[in-house]
Amino acid sequence: MESINEIVKILSRKRLDKIELLDFNILSDDTSLMSKLLSASLKEEVLSDTDALLYLYQKDNPKSQQNFRRLKSRFKSRIYNTLFFIDQNKSNFSAHQRVIIEQNKIVQTVQILRRLGANKSAVDLIKNNFHVAVEYQLYDIAKFYSFELAKHSAVFGNIKLFEKYKANYDDFLNKEEIIQSATFVYYQIQLIVHESKEIRKASSDKLKLDQLLAQLEHYSHLFSNNDTSYFFLRSKLLINEYLGKYEDSLDTCQAIIQLSTQDNFKQPVWQGIAALYKAKTFLSIGDYNRGFLELSKDILLFKEGGLNWLTAMEFLLKLKMFQLDVSSAEELLNKIIKHKSFKSAPEHFKQRISIYKSYWLLMQDEIELKLNKRIKVAKLINDTTYYVSDKLGFFLAIRFLELIEQLRAGDIFTFEEKCILLKKYSKQMSQNALIRDKDFSTMILSIKSLKYNKKAIFEKNHKLYEDLQSNKEKNFLNDFEVLPYHFLWEIILRYL
């Protein structure tokens, strides 16, 4: 009772503040502005401050803006307060996530107790949780616990315990520094891969990435824990994708799955990343059916309607497109577009789906021999400004579709005009990550130089066609290869 009595005495001397929580039961009757805002937020009826302002006050003027700012501040305050009282056992948290949240709460509680002089209570709380922080590799928290226990041991003159906890502190500090160093290297790799908007890859970047990956491997050997292992494995996938090679990607994905499905360390987000890379690898090796079956199971890892779920749906769609399965692809397209989350999805995702839809129309026309030529490329370009303006990867997909449509329509003049743009664009492509796209560009550009002679064009490009079909160089298929290039080439030959 000593520690309890200690805390009770502190509370008896302190005035309790009123804690405003976000009680869903009380606010569910929609009789106040607070409850209306909560209800609209839950139903995703308001996506911006302007939407919320007009929904709540029906007008946008200085007084309404001031009232809304005040209401939003109170609402956010309640949200933050409520976070501390979430019932973790009844929430959709993994065991590892529950431990992290609980241990961080304990750290804050210990700091409050120490500042208020309840040292006995603070030490008891630390001792009861020390082993948990170590077991779950929460070394920043274990370091804090060791520091507090070392101080406590010194105050009471226990030199053996002081030395023990000081050694613990030094050990956990070293481990935390290794994890932090690995974290910095991991994000540096991400920065190099994602920072450039140009389609060309610099050879100096490849050398730097090799060096950084070697550093990560060193850290994972120096201290092998969940974080350092994941950073190394995840970076391998990222660099493989950057270089356009998939050789060991399936093995790396499996290693991430094993790492993130341990009994006391389940990480659905990591499993989800491995699932998407698995799908991309199966796509690249041409095992479309297995890729579809695997991802159909793995999609349960993602919250329905979230961006990762939409991305997984995009991969399912792509797998069916590569199988040239018109009806299944149409079902998936409709499922994505008609889902309630699609309206609020990022603009670049919605524009990407527009590109998929145009390619699906091409596939349907050619496979079912409808020959309607109903793909409105000009409208597609207007609807996909994100890719057209910045000339990102899917810009190439749009250009390929545009060139194919001009051949289908027999518009040779415009075809040759657009080939000039493709030639200029293809010069920016590297010999690594974009080799398939560069080869397909070369095939298209040969049409004019060979004067539209179908036999000569066929013979000149047949080896490239076979390479695209077999992908024997083990290249990752880039996201913007919406339909297999060898199939697109067959369409082109049909119209020469």
N, C-alpha and C positions, 0 to 999 in steps of 0.2 A: 504493500500500500504506500510505501515511501514515495515512489515517483508519482503516484496518483495524487496523494496529498499535496505534493509540490506543485503540480499543475493546477489543482483546485484553488490553492491559495492565490496563485497568479490571476486566475480568472475572477476571483472574488474582488480583486483590486482594480479590475479593468471593466470599463463600460462596454457592453456588447453593441456592436454596430448592426444596423438592420441590413441583412443581405438580400438583395433583390435577385430572385432567380427567374428563369424562363420556364414557367410551369405550363406545359402543353394542355393539361386538363382545364386549368383556369382560363386560359386564353382561347380555348377552342370555340367559344360561343360567338366570336366575331362582333362583340358589342363595343369594342374600343379600337382606337387607331393602332395600338400595340398589337392586338389580336388580329386585326386586318392585315397588318404588315407581315406578321408571322404566317398567316394562312396563305397570303399571296406569294411569299418566299418559298414555302413548302411546295406549292403548286407550280412554281416557276412562271408565275403570271407577270412578274416584274423583273426585268433583266437589267435595268439601269436606274439611276437616281431620278431621271426625268419621268420614267414609267411609274415609279413608286410615288413620286410627288403628285402626278396627275390622278393616279388611282386613289390616293388618300384624300386629297384636297380639291380635286377637280379643276384646279387652276394653278398657274405658275406665275406667282408674283413675289415680291420681296418678303412679305409677311409669311406666305406659305413656305417659302424656302427656309426662313428662320425657324419656323415651327417644325419643319421636316428634319433640319439638322439637329435640333434638340431631341426629337423623337428617336432619330437614328442613333444618337449618342447614348441615350438611355437603353435602347434596344441592344446595342453592342455590349454595353456594360453588363446587362443581364446574361447575355450569351457567355461572356468570359467567366462570370461568377458560376454559371451553371456547369461549365466544363469540369470544375473541381468535384462535382457531385455525381458524375456519370457512374452508373452501376456497371462496372467493368465485366462482371460475371454475366450480365444480361445484354452485353453489347457485342458487336461483331468484331471482337479483337482476338488476335492469336494469343497464345499463352505468353509469348515473348513480348508482344506489345503491352499486355496487361502488366507484366513485370516492370517494363520500362516506365510506364506511367506511374505505377505505385511507388517505385523507388525514387522517382523524381519528386513526388509528393512528400516522401519521407525526408529527403534532403532539405526541402523547404521547411518542414516541420522542425527538424533538428536545428536549423539556423534560427528559427523563431525562439525555440526553447533556450538555446544558448544565450541569445541576446537578452532574454528575460530572466536569466539566472537559474533556469531549471536544468542544471548540468547533469544531475543523476538521471532524470527522465531522458535527456538527449543521449547519454551513453547507453542506457538500456535499449533504446530504440535502435541505435547503431548496431549493438551486439546481436540483436535479434534479426538483423537484415544483412549483416556483413557477408555471410556465406551465399546469400541469394545474388548479390551484386557480382561476386566472383564467379559463381556457377554460370551466370548468364553473360559473362564477359563484359560487364558494364564497368570498365576500368576507370573511367572518370569519376564514377560514384564510389567505387571501391577505394580509389585514391583519397577522396574526401573523407570517407569513413576512417581510413588508416591515419590520416592527419589528425582528426579529432581524437581518436583513441590514443595516439602517441602523446598528444598534449595532456590528456587526462592522466595517463600513466606517469608522466613526468611530475605533474602536480602532486600526485600521491606517492612519489618517490620509488616507484617500481621500475628499476632500471632494465630488468629483463623484458618486461612487457613493452617498455619504451623502445628498446632496440628491435624487438620483434616487429612492432608496428611501423617503426622507421624503415626497416628493411622491406616491409610490405609496401610502404609508400613509394620507396625508390623503384621497386619492381613494377608497380602499377603505373608509375610515372613514365618509366621506360617503354612499357607496352602501349600506353596512350600516345606517346610521342611517335612511335612507329606507325600506329594506326593513323594518326593525323598526317604524317608525312606521306603515307600511302594514299590517303584521301586527296591531298593536294596534287599528287602525281596523276591520280585517276581523273580529276577534274581538269587538269592541264591537257590530258589526252582528249577529253571531250571538247575542250576549247579549240584545239588545233583542228579536230575533225569537223566541227560545226561552224567555225568562225568565218570561213571563206564562202562567199556566195557565188564565186566563179565555179564553173564546171571543171576547170583544169585543176589537177593535183600537182603540187610542187614536190620535186624530188627531195628537197631539203626537209620538207615536212615528214616524208617517209623515214628519213634517217633519224630525225628527232623522235618520231613515234617508236622506232625500234629501241632507241636508248631509254625512253620512258618506260616501255614495257619491260625491259631488262631490270630497271629499277624496281618496278612493282614485283617482279618475280623474286628479286633479292629480298624485299620486305616480307613477302609471303613465306620465304624460307627462314628468314631471320626470326620471325614470329608468326606462326601460322594460326590465325584465328578466323572467325567467320567473315569479318570485314575485309582483312587483307586478301583472303582467298577470293572473295567475291570481286573486289576491285581488279584483281589480276585476270580472272576469268571473263568478267564483263568487258574489260579493255581489249582482250583478245578478240572477242566478237566484234567490237566496234572497229578495231583496226582491220580485221579481215574484211568487213563490209567496206571500209574506206578504200582498201586495196582491190576490192572486187573478187576476193578469193574465199572459197568456203571449205577448204580441205578438212580442217578439224572442227568445224563448227558444231556438228552433231555431238561429238564427244564433249566439247566445251559446254554445250547446252545441258547435256546429261550431268556433268559435274556440278553445274549451278543448281539443277533440280535436286541432286543428292544433298548439296549443301543447305538448301533452303527448305528441306522437308524433314530435318532432324526433329526428334521428339520435343526438345526444348528450344527449338529455333525454327519455327515455321514462318516463312516470308513469302506470302502470296504474290507480292509485287515482283520479286526476283523470279519466281516461278513463271509469272506472266511474261516477263522479258524473254526468258528462255523459250517459252511457247511460241512467241512471235518469230524469234530467230530460227527455231525448228521449222516453222511453216515456210520461211523464206528459203531455207536450205533445201527442203523437199521440193519446193518450186524450182530451184536452180538445178537439182539433179534429175528433174523430170518425173519424180514420183508423186504426181499430183493427187492420186487417190489416197495414198497413205497420209500425205500432208493434210488433206481435207478431214480425214477421219480423226487424226491426232488433234487438230485444232478445234474440231467440233466438240471434243471432250475438254480441251484446255480452256475453252472460252468461258467455262464456269468460274475460272479464276478471276474474271473481271466483273465489276459491277455493271449490270445492264444499263446502257445509256451513257456510260462514261466514255471519255475519249479513247481509252485503251480498248474498251469493248467495241467501239466503232472501228478502230484500227484493225482489230481481230476480224470483224465482219468484212472489212475491205480485203483482207488476205483470203478469207473464205471465198469471196466473190472472185478474186483474181485466180484462185486455184480452179474454180469452175470455168472461168474464161479460158484458161490455158488448156482445159480439157475440151474446149469448144462445145460446152454443154449450154446451149442457148436457153432452154427452159429453166434450169436450175439457177443460172446466172441472173435471169430475169426475176426470179423469186427473191434472190438475195438483194438485188438492186432495190426492189420494192420494199423489202423489209427494212433496209437502211433508210431510204428516203421517207417512208411513212412512219418511222419511229418518232415518238414525241420529242426525243432529244436531238433529232437532226436539225430542227429549226434553230436551236441555240448552239449548235456545234461551231467550232472555229471556221471562219470563212474559207481558209485554204482547204479544209477537209471537204466542205460542200462543193467547192470548185473542182476538186479532184474527182468527186463522184460524178460531176457533170461530164468529165472527160471519159470516165468508165462507161457512162451511159452512151456516149457517142460511139465508142469502140464496140459496145454491145450491138448497137444498130448496124454497124458495119458487119459484124460477125453474123448477125441474123440474116441480113441481106444476102451475104455470100454463101452461107451454108444452106439456107432455105431457098436460095435462088429467086428471091423476090425482085431484086434489081430495081428497087425503088429510088435509089440514090437520094435518100431523104435526110442525109446528114448535113446540118446547117453549120458549116465550119465558121463562117463569119460571126454567127450568133455565139458559138462556143468561145471564140476569141474574146468577144465582148463580155462574156460571162465568167471568164477566167483571168481577170486582170492581175491577180496575185502572181500567177506564173508567167504571164505574157510580159508584164512590166519588168519584173526582176530577172527574167530569163533563167528561171530555176529549172530543175530536171524535167518536170512535166511540160515545160515549154517545148521540149524536143518531141514529146508524144503528140502534142498539138500539131507541130510542123509535119511530122510523118503522116498524120491523118489528113492534113491539108493536101499534101502532095499526092497521096493515094486517091483522094476524092477528085483531084484535077485529072488524073489518068483515067479514072472511071467515067468522068464526064467528057473525056476527049479534049480537054482544054490544054493543049501542048504549050501555047504561048505563056500562059500563067504558070504552068508547071516549070518551065525553064527559068522563068523570072524568080520563082521561089527557090529553085535549086541554088541560085547565087547566095541566098541567105543561109541555106543549109551548109553550103561549102564554107562560108565564113564562120559559121557556128562550130562546124566539125573540127576546125583548126584548134579550137580551145580544148578539145577532148584529149585526155591522157591516154597512154598506151596500156594503162592498168585497169582502173575501176570501170572505165567506159568502153572497153574493147568491143563488146557486142554491139553497142550503139554506134561506135565508129565504123565497124564492119558493115552494118546495115546502111549507114549513110554512104559509105563507099559504093555499095551495090546500087543505091538509088542514083547517085551522081554519075555512074557509068552509063546510064540509059541514054543520056544526051550524046556523050562522047562516042557511043557505039551506034548513033544515028537510029535508035529505036528498032534495031535489027534483033528480033526476038531470039533467034537461034544464037547469035553472037553474044547477046546479053546473058542467055542461059548458060552457055559454055564458060564464059568469062567468070561468072559468079557462082558456079555450081559448088566449088569447094567451100567458099564462104557460107553458102546455104547449108551444106552438110555440117559445117562447124557450128553454126547457129542452132541447128536441129539437135545435134548430139551434145553440145556444150562440153566437149572433151577437155577443154582447157580449165574446167572447173571454176568458171567465173560466176560470181553472184549475179543474178538477174536484178538489174536496177528496178526500183519501184515504178519508174515511168515506162517500163516495157509492159504495157497493159495487155496486149495480145502477143503471142510468141512471134518473133521477127520472121521466122521461117514461114509461118502461116501468112503474114502480111506480104512476104515476097511472092508467095503463090498467087495471091490476089493481083499483085502488080503484073506478073507474067500473063495472067489471064486477059489483061486489058491492053497488052502491047500488040 
